Amino acid sequence: MTSPVVARGLAKTYGSGQAAVPVFSGLSLEIADGEFVAIVGPSGSGKSTLLHLLAGLDRPDAGEVEIDGEPLARMSAAALARLRNEKIGFVFQFHHLLPEFSALENVAMPLRLAGVARKRAEAQAGELLAQVGLSARAGHRPAEMSGGELQRAAIARAVAARPPILFADEPTGNLDTENAEIVFALLRKLHAERGKSAVLVTHDRDLARRCDKIFSMTREGVKAGDVREV
Amino acid sequence: MPVELFIALRYLSASRKRAHVALVSAISVAGLALGVAALVVSIALLTGFQDKIRTRLAANTPHLVVEPSSSETFSDASAMARAVSGDRDVRRVDPAFEGRGWVADGRSRTILPARYRAGADSPKAGETEVSTAVAGQLGVARGSLVVVASLRTVLTPLGPIPVTVPLRVSSLRRAGTLEATPDLAISRADAAVLAGDPDPVSRLEVRLADPSRADAVARRLRGSLGKAVVVRTARQLNSGLDFALRLEKVLIFVTVFLIVLVAALNVVSDLALLVVEKRRDLGVLATLGASPRALSRVYWWLGGSISGIGTVAGVAIGAALSWALDFFSLVRLPADVYVLDHVPFALHPRDLALVLLFSAAAALAATAMPARSAARVGPAEALRLSR
């Protein structure tokens, strides 16, 4: 069976010439179907960059990424956008909800972009907000919500279009312990309910230990490890 | 409602709450509206004057003129007049004779080339109505004697000499604005002597029930009367003036349209500001699956909305201003100096449609660059730069 996420020989450098900053090179990993994986590593090791490459938000300088067996390198920008909409959910460290739209409209946005009619999209978004305990906040704009609520709404948005793969870039990094625990539990719950693959970048070793698998990133590359060793 | 329009409208309504974006957007809309209003008023002013000129021209010029193509006069003018009158759109046909020759004062001290005419409003035989310009040059007044000579000659023992007719000046005529006044108006009897033809008719002057049908009637007459005649419309008779009026309108349109172009540049800066401000959101939308084309469409809708509001408001302001200026005669002119007592303003639907079309096109063209740059926003880069 094809792994939903495969990366082979990835390399990424920011800038060029003397100002070039190599982030990593020759990086390979594979995430199996249904796995809940954590990527850990020191700051600057390229965890977020790796996540962006895996999610098709950026293109590698070398190597290739395959999502559900489809190589991203050969895809046009429009095809990549469609793939992100249909197959990938992304949770940012800072919620990145659109400030002009209510929580309901934000959660409905991936469905609207997929062509779902507003009424139906918002009905589905309303159900999701109920699942994350934010029914009462549906009509509120991001500026009127707390950090934990924002991140829960962001998670609801990431899974709204029922993508088979969920990426989360330090989703608890900006939250206090209590809210971090709520958000992590929510991620695990949604993963368990939907049985999809999830990749979590985190600094939090405790959270990483509670994942199925851990990839540790260093300057030298990425290494798959046992959660008990972290 | 397409999601791109939904996003654009939300950005527009939300921008009212952010002072700097709201100010720039308001300047864009107001600039466009002012530019378009200026264009509408300028065109209305010009059209008002041109309509007056054309109306006066139509009053003084026959709608159609039928002339023989290969001789100076018609061989059978009555038959030709009947044939022309047979057209369903023709209201009146007046035979006229126009000739060229010379005119001299009674003592032949001054001789000038002259154009004489015998038409429906001719003086009595033996008399002539002289234009003030010619009378001044000849030094003649009412009651003076002038001698009119035609280009036609008669053979005498002294050789060929021009045919002449002595005429008494019955009145002087001052040419009105845009009137093609002949130098001399003479009677049909005197015209017959000068032309050597008992009933000389060099042109049939045709009036139509509806002057706007002149081109169609001219085409029909050319078809029915054949190549023996030349049919010209009032516009063809005044083609030089007509060209000048059209050129003037085009030049004013192009010149004032520059204001609209400057206003369109405001739209560019407004949208460019919005692209920079919304870079992070564009990155988020791209992450959620918005295609480059969808991101571009958001800005097309934004530009379209700003352009639409500005252009429609401008046309409405311009049209209302033009109507008020004309209806209440707000710009007065000294009637003893000018032909008109106020500056006329007139708007034709075609002019308004052109203003709408060109202004909207300019403003939409201004949207192209920001829309393209929105489409190029890469999600990872946008999110990294907006941290």
Interface residues (C-beta under 8 A of the other chain):
Chain A: H52 A55 L57 D58 A77 A78 A81 R82 R84 N85 E86 F90 F92 F94 H96 L98 P99 E100 F101 M109 P110 R112 L113 A114 R118 R157 A161
Chain B: M1 V3 F6 R10 Y11 A14 R280 D281 V284 L285 A286 T287 L288 G289 A290 S291 P292 R293 A294 G378 P379 A380 E381 L383 R387
